[in-house]
Amino acid sequence: MSNDSSKKKRKFGQLKKLLKFFNVGLFCAGLNFSFLYCLTTLLGFHYLASTTLSFVFINFIGFYLNKNYTFKTHKNRFLRELWKYYSVMLSSFFLNLALMYVFVDIFGVWYLHGSLTVTVIFMIYNFLLHQYWSFK
């Protein structure tokens, strides 16, 4: 009975982390879409340049929130976790740029719809890598 109880607690803990990660992701996605819209539509930046600027700015916010809220890791691992976090996010970023190009320039999808699609695709990928590597 105790073994089943501990398995349920671990599964609940994992689900709770995933929901926190999702909430941080929603917040950062909202910031990202706002940032993309302002830079691309209002200021006339190319959507790939806007995506690049957004990556640098928004990902530090995501790192801070995931470190302190989602995964609750120790402060003494800050630099190691920051390096790993940005490594994961950089891999996502290059795939993001490639998919954005495919969606927008090849398939003619509106850049914000393309960004939303890419965000959904990488949510689970990023969660798993951050859980088992970045914040481990």
C-alpha positions in Angstrom: 0.0 0.0 0.0 2.8 2.4 0.8 4.5 1.8 -2.5 1.2 2.6 -4.4 0.9 5.7 -2.3 4.4 6.9 -3.1 3.9 6.2 -6.8 0.7 8.3 -6.7 2.5 11.1 -4.9 5.3 11.1 -7.5 2.8 11.1 -10.4 0.9 14.0 -8.8 4.2 15.8 -8.2 5.1 15.4 -11.9 1.7 16.6 -13.0 2.0 19.5 -10.7 5.4 20.4 -12.2 4.0 20.1 -15.7 1.1 22.4 -14.9 3.5 24.9 -13.4 5.7 24.6 -16.4 2.7 25.1 -18.6 1.6 28.2 -16.7 5.1 29.7 -17.0 5.0 28.8 -20.6 1.7 30.5 -21.1 2.9 33.6 -19.4 6.1 33.7 -21.5 4.1 32.9 -24.7 1.9 35.8 -24.0 5.0 38.0 -23.6 6.4 36.5 -26.7 3.3 37.2 -28.8 3.1 40.7 -27.5 6.8 41.3 -28.2 6.6 39.7 -31.7 3.5 41.8 -32.5 5.1 45.1 -31.3 8.4 44.5 -33.1 7.0 43.0 -36.3 3.7 44.8 -36.9 4.2 48.1 -35.1 7.9 48.7 -35.6 8.4 46.9 -38.9 11.1 44.4 -37.9 11.4 41.2 -40.0 9.6 38.4 -38.1 12.8 36.3 -37.8 14.6 39.3 -36.2 11.7 39.7 -33.9 11.8 36.1 -33.0 15.5 36.3 -32.2 15.1 39.3 -30.0 12.2 37.7 -28.2 14.2 34.6 -27.6 16.9 36.4 -25.7 14.6 38.5 -23.6 11.8 36.1 -22.8 13.9 33.1 -22.1 15.7 34.7 -19.2 12.3 35.4 -17.7 11.3 31.8 -18.3 14.6 30.5 -16.7 14.0 32.6 -13.6 10.4 31.5 -13.2 11.1 27.8 -13.9 14.1 27.7 -11.6 12.3 29.3 -8.7 8.7 28.3 -9.2 8.5 25.1 -11.3 11.6 23.1 -10.4 12.6 25.0 -7.2 16.3 24.3 -7.4 19.1 25.6 -5.2 20.7 29.0 -5.8 24.2 27.6 -5.9 23.5 25.8 -9.2 22.5 29.1 -11.0 25.3 29.2 -13.6 25.2 25.5 -14.4 21.4 25.5 -14.8 21.5 28.8 -16.8 23.9 27.2 -19.2 21.9 24.0 -19.6 18.6 26.0 -19.8 19.9 28.2 -22.6 21.4 25.1 -24.4 17.9 23.5 -24.4 16.3 26.7 -25.5 18.9 27.3 -28.2 18.2 24.0 -29.7 14.5 24.8 -29.6 15.2 28.3 -31.0 17.0 27.0 -34.1 14.2 24.5 -34.7 11.7 27.3 -34.0 13.3 29.5 -36.7 13.3 26.7 -39.2 9.6 25.9 -38.5 8.7 29.6 -38.6 10.3 29.9 -42.0 8.5 26.8 -43.2 5.1 27.9 -41.9 5.3 31.5 -42.9 7.4 31.6 -46.1 6.6 28.2 -47.6 3.0 27.5 -46.4 1.9 31.2 -46.1 0.7 30.9 -42.4 0.4 34.2 -40.6 3.5 34.7 -38.4 1.5 34.7 -35.1 -0.3 31.5 -36.0 3.0 30.0 -36.9 4.5 31.0 -33.6 1.6 29.5 -31.7 2.0 26.2 -33.5 5.7 26.1 -32.8 5.1 27.0 -29.1 2.8 24.0 -28.7 5.1 21.6 -30.5 8.1 22.5 -28.2 6.3 22.6 -24.8 6.7 18.9 -24.0 10.1 18.7 -25.6 11.3 21.6 -23.4 9.7 20.3 -20.3 11.3 16.9 -20.5 14.7 18.3 -21.2 14.5 20.8 -18.5 13.2 18.4 -15.9 15.7 15.6 -16.7 18.7 17.7 -17.6 18.6 21.4 -17.0 17.3 21.4 -13.5 18.5 17.9 -12.5 
